[in-house]
Amino acid sequence: QVQLVESGGGLVQPGGSLRLSCAASGGIRSIATMGWYRQAPGKQRELVASITNGGSTTFADAVKDRFAISRDNAKNTIYLQMNSLKPEDTALYYCNAMILTAHWVFTDYWGQGTQVTVSS
């Protein structure tokens, strides 16, 4: 049973930093793209950043100069370093991964979400 477990969210003041982690486990043969999405109240879920198994990255325009994404393939884990946080970054952040399972099927998985709140 594949699971994505996120950690690292919390409350931070504007201008502060947070680091999110997402670890995938259970019945994994390989992982293609992994990424972070976020959803603020009343808004649609949007891509924040993604990273392929080769290390190619994509960022939303709103975060590209402030956030960094990295990946440890040996641990099936990705990280999102968020710097210079703004109140508009407040959202529930979800981890996503395209995983080749033990059944040789690529399946899209989501974590439960971790709350990030930027407020003074």
C-alpha positions in Angstrom: 0.0 0.0 0.0 1.6 3.2 -1.2 1.6 6.1 1.2 2.9 9.7 1.0 3.6 11.3 4.4 4.2 15.0 4.5 5.7 17.0 7.4 7.1 20.4 8.1 4.1 22.7 7.9 3.3 25.3 10.5 2.8 29.0 11.3 5.5 31.4 10.3 5.8 35.2 10.1 6.0 37.0 6.8 9.6 36.8 5.5 10.3 33.6 7.3 11.1 30.1 6.0 9.8 26.6 6.2 10.9 23.2 4.9 8.4 20.6 3.8 9.2 17.0 3.4 7.3 14.2 1.7 8.3 10.5 2.0 6.8 7.8 -0.2 6.7 4.2 1.0 5.0 0.8 0.4 5.1 -1.3 -2.8 7.1 1.1 -4.9 9.2 0.0 -7.9 10.1 3.5 -9.1 8.8 7.1 -8.9 8.6 9.4 -11.9 7.7 13.0 -11.2 7.1 14.2 -7.6 5.8 17.6 -6.7 4.0 20.0 -4.3 0.6 21.5 -4.9 -1.3 23.9 -2.7 -4.9 24.9 -2.1 -6.0 28.0 -0.4 -9.6 28.4 0.9 -12.0 29.2 -2.0 -9.3 28.6 -4.6 -8.4 25.7 -6.9 -5.5 23.4 -6.2 -2.4 24.7 -8.0 1.1 23.4 -8.8 3.8 24.9 -6.7 6.9 22.9 -7.8 7.7 19.6 -9.3 10.9 17.5 -9.9 11.5 14.6 -12.2 13.5 11.5 -11.2 16.3 13.1 -13.3 16.2 16.3 -11.3 14.5 18.6 -13.8 12.3 21.1 -11.9 9.3 23.3 -12.6 8.0 26.2 -10.5 4.9 28.3 -10.4 5.8 31.9 -11.3 4.6 33.1 -7.9 7.3 31.1 -6.1 10.2 30.5 -8.5 12.6 33.0 -6.9 11.7 32.0 -3.3 11.2 28.3 -3.2 13.5 25.4 -4.0 12.6 21.7 -4.5 15.0 18.8 -4.1 14.8 15.0 -4.1 16.5 12.1 -2.5 15.8 9.1 -4.8 17.3 6.6 -2.4 14.8 7.7 0.3 11.8 8.3 -2.1 11.6 11.7 -0.5 11.2 15.3 -1.8 11.7 18.5 0.0 10.4 22.0 -0.5 12.4 24.8 0.9 10.2 27.9 1.2 11.9 31.2 1.8 10.7 34.8 2.0 7.2 33.5 2.8 4.2 35.8 2.1 0.7 35.8 3.5 -0.5 34.7 0.1 1.5 31.5 0.4 -0.9 30.4 3.1 -2.5 27.2 2.0 -2.8 23.4 2.5 0.2 21.9 0.8 -0.1 18.5 -0.8 2.6 16.1 -2.0 2.0 14.3 -5.3 3.9 11.4 -6.9 3.5 9.3 -10.0 4.6 5.9 -8.8 5.2 2.6 -10.6 3.7 0.2 -8.1 4.4 -3.5 -7.4 1.7 -4.3 -9.9 3.7 -2.6 -12.7 1.1 0.2 -13.1 1.8 3.9 -12.9 -0.6 5.5 -10.5 -1.0 9.1 -9.2 -0.8 9.4 -5.4 -1.5 12.3 -3.1 -0.6 13.0 0.5 -3.0 14.1 3.2 -1.7 17.7 3.1 0.2 19.9 5.6 -1.0 23.4 6.5 1.3 26.4 6.0 0.1 29.6 7.5 2.0 32.9 7.0 0.9 35.5 9.4 2.2 38.1 11.8 
